[in-house]
Every structure is written in C-alpha cells, then in structure tokens.
Amino acid sequence: MKKAFASMIMFALLASLFVFPATVAAQPAQKNVIMATTTSTQDSGLLDVLLPIFEKKTGYFVKTISVGSGQAMAMGAKGEADVLLVHSPAAEKKFMADGNGVERRLVMHNDYIILGPPADPARIKGMKKASEAFKKIAATGSIFMSRGDNSGTNAKEKDIWKAAGVKYEGEKWYQQTGLGMGQTLAVAAEKKTYTLADRGTYLALQKRLGLDILVEGDGILLNIYHVIEVNPKKWPKANFAGAKAFGDFMVSKETQAIIKTFGVDKYGSPLFFPDAGKKEEALGQ
C-alpha cells in the first residue's frame, strides 16, 4: 500500500514537471518598462487598476514616473522613458515630428473644469466660455492657482489665457505651484483660490477639497490622452517591445471597457471616456 502511494506521488511530481511549463506565459527578455505619464492618470487612480492587469497578462513590470506631460515628453526625447501616456496634443505632435516617437494612438478623453471656492468672488459660476471666466478672474484680481509645470493642464490653461487676451504672467493674483494636479488642487483648496483641473483628478479628490465646479462644457476644455512609444532607432536601449505591448494593451477592447466604467461606482459617472479607434476631431461633439 505504501509503495503504491509513493508511486502515485512520484507520478504526480513527474507529471507536474511536464505540465507546468506549458501553463506559464513566455517571459519577456527585458521585463522593466519605464512609463512617463501625466500626474492626472496617477492621481485619479486609473493606473492603480490597469497596471496590475497589464503586468499579470504580459510579464512586464512598469516603472511609472508621474510628471507633467511636458516633462514626460522631455524624458522621452532623451531616451529616459520607453513609453508615454500624455495629454498635450500640440506638444505631442512636435514630439512625433522630431522623430522621437514611433506611434501615437488615441486612448481616452475627459475634460477640464474651472474650480473655485463656493464664495466665488469673481462671480464666474455658470459661465459658458472658459475665456470669459478667466477675464473676470483677472479683472477682479481674484487669485488663480496655476500648476506652472509645463504639463498638459498648464498648456491648456495658457491656451485659455491666450483666448481671453489677458496678461497674467507677473501679476500678483497669478500664482504657480510647480506641482502636479493633486498637489495643486490641495493648495488651491487651502488658499480658497481658482484653478484649472482635469475632471478625473477632481472627482477622485473632491471630498477633501471644498472647491466647486464653476465652469464646464466649453469645447476648449476637452482633454485628450494618447499613448506613444519612444523611437528605438533613436534610443536603441529603449524597451520597445515592452512599450508596444503597453500601447497595445491601452487600446485593447478589454482595457477600453475598464476605462469606460472606471469611477462609475464611486462618482456616478466615468472619470474618462474610451476613444481607441476614433478620430480625434470627432471628440466632444
């Protein structure tokens, strides 16, 4: 009886040696993927959901560097990142034109909102045009808190100031944090000032802020995200295989379905809207 039992165990062990390797996915030669991304994807919690799925599915390990989109693209242009997840379209197009990226794919969008204290000293609540709201903030000398970090949000803010025709640099009411979105929101909340934020980060942090959405819905406030793989011809040491795997993952049906529902359970609406396969010019219509 003991011999038979021992034989069964030995057979099971031998069988596992042959079966187990067939159940394990092929491991990538270079496992680490460096992703430079905007702080909004980190602060909103989206990456906390997506990255574990990607890593389990592919065997890659993603090292996330959360900075402004401008800094992320600067890293990509120096070969310091393998893949970018950013939201500054004009800068992205220049990045591609300079030969720094291989492919730029549309992933998702949400929108920017103008936030401020409930007292709303500039009386901008409900205004339809972001540029007109900025004009009133400037005219009343109400403090505006800018990220001032060359991020996608900062670039959008500058676009709005330009549309408003307002001189803001050097003005006492115009202040800059040099920080990411979540930290800038915290400063604006503490000082009870106006600021521009992406909706996703605001919704994720709103309970601790005490800031209200005062202006939303203007076409200029559209916030679009793309994934870009860094050009391996320019930077041979870049993990292009890992970068492409991540890009493919972000535009896959599975990931797009997750993005579509992310935030609904907590906030009653998604923090981002999936856009893979769509035309950028059709967004927001």
N, C-alpha and C positions, 0 to 999 in steps of 0.2 A: 504493500500500500504506500509506504514511504517512498519507495523507488518510483512508483507511478506518479506520485505527487511532485517529486523532484523533477521528473522528466517533463511534466506539464509546465512547470515554472521555467525550465531551460528552454522549452519550445517557444513559450511566450516571449522570453527575452530575445531569442534569436529572431523571432518574427518582427519584434519592435525595431530591431536594427535595420531591417529591410524596409519596413513600412514608414517609419518616422521621417526619413529624409524626403520622401515623396510628398509629405504634407507641409513642408516648410517652403515658403516662397524664396526664390533666389535673392540673395542679399546683394545690395549694390556694392561695387568696389570702393567707392568714396561715399561714405554714409552721411557726412555732415553737409548740410545746405545752409548757407548764410542768406537770410532774407532781410532786406532793409525795407521797412514799411512805415506808413504814417501812424502817428500815435492814436488816431481815431479807431483803427481796426483793433488795436490793443486795448484801449480804454473801454470800448464798447463791449468787450468780452467775446467777440466773434472768433478771434484766433484761439481762444481757450477751448472752443468747441471743435473747430476744424482741424487744428494741428495734430491732436492725438489720433484722429481718424486717418489723416494722411500718413503719419508715421507708422501706424499699425499696418496700414494697407501696403505700403511700399518698402518699408525697412529703412527709410531715410530718417535722419534726425535734423530738425530745423532749429537753427540758432537765430532767434528773432532780435533784430536791432530796431527799436521803435524810436523813430525820429520824425522830423517834418519831411514832406515829400521832396523838398529841395535838397535837404541833406542826404536823403536816401538816394537820389539820383547822382549826387556828387560822389557818393560811395561807389555806386555802380560804374561811374565814369573812370574811377581809379582802380577798378578791379577788386574792390574791398567787399563786394557782395555778389552773390550768384543770381539772385532773382529779386525783383522789386514788386511791391504791391502799393501803388501810389494813386493820388487823386489831384494831379495838377496838369491838365491836358496840354496847355501851351508849352510848359517845360518838358513834358513827356515827348512831344513831337520834335523838339530840338534835340533831346537825348537820342532819339532814333535817327534823326537827320545827321547827327555827328558820328553815326556808326557804332554807338555804344550798346545798342540793343538788337536782338535778333527778331523778336516778335512782340507785338503789343496787342494784347487781347482784352476786350471789354469784359468785365466781371459783374459789376453791380453799380447801383447808384442809390443815394438818398438825397437829402437836400440840406442846405444851410438855413439857419434861423437866426434872427436878431433877438438877443435876450437882454433883459434889463430888470431892475428892481421893480416890485409891484407899484411903488410910488410913481414910477415913470416920469421923472422931471422934465424930459424933453417932449412929452406927450406924443409919442410915436405909435402907440398901440393901435393896431388895426390898419395901419397904412399899407397900401398895396405895392408901392415901389420902394425897394430897398435903398435906392439912391436918395430918394426924398427923405427917408428916415434918417439917413446919415447926415443930410443937410441940416435937419432940425437938431440933431445931436451936437453938431459943430456950432450952429447958431446960438444955442443955449449954453454952450460951454460945459455941457454935461460930460463927465469922464467916460472915455471909451477905452476899454482894455483890449489891446491887441496882443496876439501871440508874438509877433515880431521875430519870427524864427525861420522865415523863408519857406514855410510849409505850404501845402495846398490851400489850407484855410487862410493863411496870411496872403497868398497870391489872390485868392478870391476877394478878400477884404480890400486889397489895393484896387482891384477892378471896379469895385463899388464906389470907392472914393473917387476914382477917375471919372466914373459915370456921373457922380454928384458934382464934379468940378470944384471940389473942396481942397484947400491946402490944410493938411493935417500934420505933416512932419514938423517937429519942433514946437508944436502947440502944447500949452500946459495941460489941456484937457485930454490930450492923446498920450496914453501910457502903454508901454510894452513890457511883457513879462520875459520874453525869450524862452518860454517854456512850452510844453506840449499842451494838448487840448484839455485834458482832465485837470491839470495843474492851473491852467489859465482860468478855467471855469471856477475853480476854488478861490482864486484871487479875486475874480470879478464878484463872486458871491460875498466874500468877506468885506470888500470895499463898496458893495452895492453899486456897481457900475454897469454900463452897457458892454456887450461883446458880441462877436460872431462865432457861432459854433456849428458843427455838423449835428444833425438831429439825433443820430445814433448815440453819440457820446453823451449828449444832454439827457436823453431818456434813461440811459444807464446810470446816470449820476444825479438825476433831478431831485430825489428825495432829500439829499443833503445840501442842496444849493440855495433854494429860496429865490431863484430867478424865474421870471415868467417869459414865455414866448410872446413877443410883441409884434414881430413882423415875419410873415412867411408866405410862401406861394409864388413869389416873383420868379420869372424864368431865369434871371441872373443868379439865383440861389441854387441852381442844380449842382449836384456834387457827384462826379463820375469817377469810378475806380477802374484801373487797368492793371494787369499783371504783365511784367516784362522780364524776359530772360537776358542776362548780360551776354554780350558777344564774346564767345570763346576764341575767336580769331584774334581779337584784340587782347584778351586775357586768357591765355592757354591753361592757366591753373584753375580757372573757374570751373565749378562743378555744373557743367551744362546739362548733363543727364539728369541730375537732381533738380535743377531749375526747371527743365522742361516737364519733368514729372509733376512738379508742383503746379506749374501753369496749366497742364492738362487736368489736374485734379480740381483746380479752382473753376474751370469752365465745364466740368463734367455734370451730367444730369443729377447725380447723387448730391454733389456739393451745392448746386444751384437750388435744389429742393430744400436743403438745410437753410440756406440763406433766406429763402422765401418765407420761412416760418420763424426765423430767429428773432426772439423778442416778443412774439405774439402772446405767449403765456404770461409774461410779466407786465407788458405795457399795452396790450390790446391791439397792437399793430406792429408790423415788422420794422426792424431798425435799418434794414437795407432791402433793396429790390433787385432780384437776379436779372442779368441782362445778356448773358452769353449768347452769341449768335445774332444779336440785334445790331441795328445801325445806330451809331451814337447820335446822329442828328434827329432820330425819331424819339429820343428820350424826353420825358417831361411834357409830351404833347397830349 
